[in-house]
Amino acid sequence: MDMRETTGDLKRINGKKVTWRKIWEWIGLFHRYMYVLFLVCLCFCIPVNNVLAKFFIGFMVINWIIEMRFIAKAKRIFLERKRLHILLFLIFYLLYLAGLLYSDNMVYGEFDITVKLSMGIFPLLFATFEPEVYRIIRVRYLFFSYVAGCLFAALLCTYVASNWFLATGNPKYMYYSYISLVHHTSYFSMFLGFAVILVMAWFTENVFTMSRWQLTGITLLMIYFTLMIVLISSKMGMISLLVIYLMYAVLLYFSKRKRKATFYPVSLAVTMVVMMLLSPATMLRVKTTAGAMGNLQNVDPDASESTAERILIWRSSLNIIRDHPFFGVGTGNVKDALLDEYETSGIKYAYTKRLDAHNQYLQTTLSIGLVGLAILLTMLAWPALLAFLRKDFIYLFFIILFSMNILVESMLENQAGVVFYAFFNALLFWYLPDEKNRGLS
């Protein structure tokens, strides 16, 4: 019997009748608020700790299962076109599942599918949430929680690294992986870069209405995040941050009412360049990269410098792709194929460290072929085009940031990257303005 159809009284509370229908409504309300709570906590945890983030994803899945109403959820998908569209992102995950069918190494294949599980979870959750959940959610609170998480993670890293520096007197503890304690340098730089996008979006919306104290606080926060990215010294992280500042400068310049504020992102970009010039360790990495790029034909197979190492890995990846162009080597075979190619090519460092392709476009093509690459490019280009046409610049800049960073890292092979992309892509796609409500997110 459906509780919602039962109207018999259970008892009275404060003189009011309590029915099964009312209890069912209370249970539904409880589940909705649990979703919102878990989403806020997840936003905070993504930049702080990947293990905590996985817990809150698990809590959401458990809440979704306990909530039941599976028939209603299935029907809900077909009521709104946006729900069907968001499920299209599942195709990428399904292709990796299909890649298991022609894989020999099922142990690695199952591991890879587990790592990418969020690529399936978030489209399904956002496609089946009740409309009431979206009425409760305030996206700006989710963004605030994420920025707060980035600030907490950055302060924690700064505190620990400063203690090591004061204890040893060695400046290396204020640089690169020593100050990026919560995540790999590339991932942490990308997380901070997205926080910059969110803060700059708020600045752009409120540029002439914020108080002096708000402007001071925003400026200090932006300078701190910029400094952290320079100290972390992920090369693509620094390049993408400069691109973000320049994109916001262009956005403000072409907004007639806000053109005077163009100096703000430009001044932050200049500040970042000055920070880089004043950091010997950062400039050394830049010069080393320039040297490697200027000597592409004579890269030492034993090179362990990150840029030279990537050049060797990319060549090995392309060799494999030439032999398996359309469907790849299979989800489970990609690691073995790369290691065999490293061994054949004498790339000792990559073989010893069992490195992936360090480029998600190549990594996906290796695993599931040009078919998979086409889907990956589509799921980046299609929402980017919609975001551009509908002037949702947060979503557009998010896709640009992610697309740039996966040029040098296989970020969908690591749970931190998968959760970051899968969650924010689903969230931003859902809140993409319709054609009648264009404007900055």
C-alpha positions, -999 to +999 in steps of 0.1 A: +000+000+000+013+035-009+016+055+023+008+087+003-027+072-004-034+064+032-053+091+051-060+074+083-050+093+114-021+079+135-024+104+164-026+140+172+004+163+178-004+197+193-040+191+183-032+185+146-039+153+128-009+132+117-015+110+087+006+086+067+005+111+039+020+138+062+047+114+074+056+106+038+059+143+031+082+147+061+104+119+049+106+134+015+115+168+030+142+151+050+158+135+019+157+168+001+176+186+028+201+158+031+209+162-006+215+199-001+236+193+030+257+167+012+262+189-018+274+218+003+298+195+022+310+180-011+318+214-025+339+222+006+357+188+005+367+186-032+397+209-028+405+198+007+405+160+008+395+135-018+386+108+007+361+131+025+346+140-009+341+103-017+322+098+016+297+126+008+292+112-027+285+078-010+260+095+014+242+110-015+240+077-033+227+060-002+201+088+003+191+083-033+186+046-028+168+049+005+145+075-009+132+049-034+105+062-057+124+048-086+094+048-110+088+085-103+125+092-109+124+074-142+093+093-153+109+125-142+137+121-167+113+123-196+094+154-183+122+179-189+145+180-219+173+192-197+172+160-177+176+139-208+204+161-220+223+158-188+221+120-191+240+122-224+272+127-203+267+090-193+278+080-228+314+086-220+313+063-190+294+037-209+321+036-236+347+028-209+324+000-197+322-013-233+360-011-234+361-039-208+346-063-234+379-064-254+403-060-224+425-088-211+436-071-179+403-070-161+419-061-127+431-028-140+399-024-161+377-027-131+399-003-111+396+023-139+358+019-141+356+024-103+378+055-105+355+070-131+323+060-113+314+097-106+311+102-143+280+080-141+267+090-107+264+128-110+245+128-144+221+102-129+216+122-096+210+155-113+187+140-139+165+124-112+165+150-083+130+162-074+122+198-086+119+207-049+156+199-044+165+225-069+142+250-053+160+245-020+195+246-034+212+280-037+240+277-061+259+307-047+261+288-014+276+259-031+301+282-048+308+299-015+314+265+001+339+255-026+358+288-024+359+284+014+373+249+009+400+262-014+409+289+011+410+264+040+432+240+019+456+268+009+459+281+045+466+245+057+493+240+031+508+274+039+508+267+076+525+233+073+550+244+047+559+275+068+566+253+098+589+231+078+607+262+064+611+278+098+624+245+113+649+238+085+656+271+069+653+254+035+631+275+011+622+244-010+594+237+015+576+268+003+575+256-033+560+230-057+549+197-042+561+207-007+534+234-005+508+214-024+501+189+004+464+182-002+466+173-039+490+168-068+503+202-079+484+202-112+451+194-096+454+219-067+463+246-092+432+238-112+410+238-081+424+272-071+419+284-107+382+276-106+379+294-073+394+324-090+367+321-117+340+321-091+354+350-072+359+370-104+323+363-115+311+377-082+333+407-087+321+412-122+284+412-111+289+435-082+318+457-093+300+490-087+279+480-057+303+463-033+317+482-003+353+492+002+357+464+027+343+438+003+366+450-025+396+448-001+387+413+010+382+401-026+415+417-036+435+400-008+418+367-015+427+369-052+463+379-045+466+350-021+452+324-046+475+339-073+505+336-050+496+300-041+494+290-078+528+307-085+544+288-055+528+255-065+544+262-100+523+239-121+531+253-155+497+248-170+481+260-137+500+293-142+492+296-179+455+289-173+453+315-145+467+341-168+441+331-194+413+334-168+424+370-159+427+379-196+392+365-204+377+385-176+395+416-188+380+411-223+346+404-208+347+436-187+361+457-216+332+448-239+307+455-212+301+493-216+289+499-181+318+479-165+346+488-189+364+509-162+368+477-141+390+461-168+421+473-149+412+449-121+419+415-138+447+431-158+464+443-126+460+408-111+476+393-143+505+418-140+509+410-103+511+373-111+539+379-137+558+399-112+554+371-086+568+346-112+598+369-120+606+372-083+605+335-077+638+319-088+624+283-085+594+292-107+615+309-133+639+279-134+609+256-142+599+281-170+634+282-185+637+244-183+604+240-201+615+265-228+647+245-233+628+212-236+604+227-261+633+241-282+650+207-284+621+184-293+641+163-317+668+153-292+650+145-260+670+121-237+651+089-231+662+090-195+649+125-190+629+130-158+621+167-162+584+170-165+582+186-200+608+163-216+592+133-199+558+143-214+572+147-249+585+111-247+553+098-233+532+115-259+553+100-287+548+065-272+511+071-269+508+081-306+527+050-316+501+028-299+472+049-313+485+043-348+481+005-343+447+008-325+430+039-339+393+034-338+384+015-306+417+017-287+434-011-268+406-015-243+399+000-209+419-027-190+448-029-214+459+007-216+484+006-187+501-026-201+502-012-236+520+020-223+545+001-202+553-022-231+559+009-254+580+026-227+602-005-224+605-008-262+614+029-265+638+028-235+620+054-216+632+042-182+617+069-159+582+066-173+584+028-172+597+028-136+570+052-124+543+034-145+531+068-158+499+073-178+498+094-210+498+127-192+472+140-216+435+130-213+429+133-250+456+108-258+447+087-228+411+084-239+421+076-275+445+049-262+417+033-241+386+036-263+399+049-296+389+078-318+353+071-309+360+079-273+380+110-283+351+123-303+327+119-273+352+136-250+356+165-274+318+167-278+311+168-241+335+197-238+326+216-270+288+213-269+282+228-234+309+254-240+290+266-271+258+267-252+274+286-223+289+311-248+256+317-266+237+321-233+265+341-217+271+317-188+307+327-184+313+307-152+305+275-171+324+286-202+355+294-182+352+262-162+353+242-195+382+262-208+402+257-176+395+219-175+402+216-213+436+233-209+447+213-179+439+179-194+464+187-222+492+179-198+475+156-173+452+126-176+428+140-150+400+116-157+423+088-146+425+101-110+395+103-087+402+139-077+400+150-113+369+129-121+349+141-091+358+178-098+348+176-134+318+153-131+302+172-102+307+208-114+299+199-150+266+184-140+258+213-116+267+240-141+249+222-170+218+220-149+218+257-141+228+267-176+204+296-184+177+289-210+176+310-241+151+334-225+173+341-194+207+349-208+232+365-185+263+361-164+259+331-140 
